Amino acid sequence: MQRQGAGLARDGTDRRSKRPPTSLALLGGWVLFVAAGPGHATGDPALGAYLASECTACHQLAGRSAGGIPPIIGWPEQQFVAALDAYGRKQRDNPVMQTIAARLSREEMAALAAYFGSLQPKP
């Protein structure tokens, strides 16, 4: 039998763990959520260029649609990250893109958005 005290209840559970989070902790979590959200893309274009080979295997760098695959260059960064995020959470339907996007971190999504957003369509 465990002793009561030091935050332990009679059954041995920690009473302190049942306390609701403080408002400061909730605020901190909200700030992290907002900062990591799809609307805050500020990625490293050099990292994006490094990661882009998997994307360019299907998406054309010329900025034209090819075989029903849409162009991805010149997109606004926030829109690009939001699209990748939606694929990663399976809110957009494409099994290939869902698999690829699910493996990407927020940093990688932002980097790809910065890289492809900096490119211009070729005439």
Secondary structure, DSSP 8 states (H G I E B T S, - for coil): ---SBTTB-TTS-BGGGGS---HHHHHHHHHHHHHHSTT-----HHHHHHHTHHHHTTS-TTS--BTTB---TT--HHHHHHHHHHHHTT-S--HHHHHHHHH--HHHHHHHHHHHHH-----
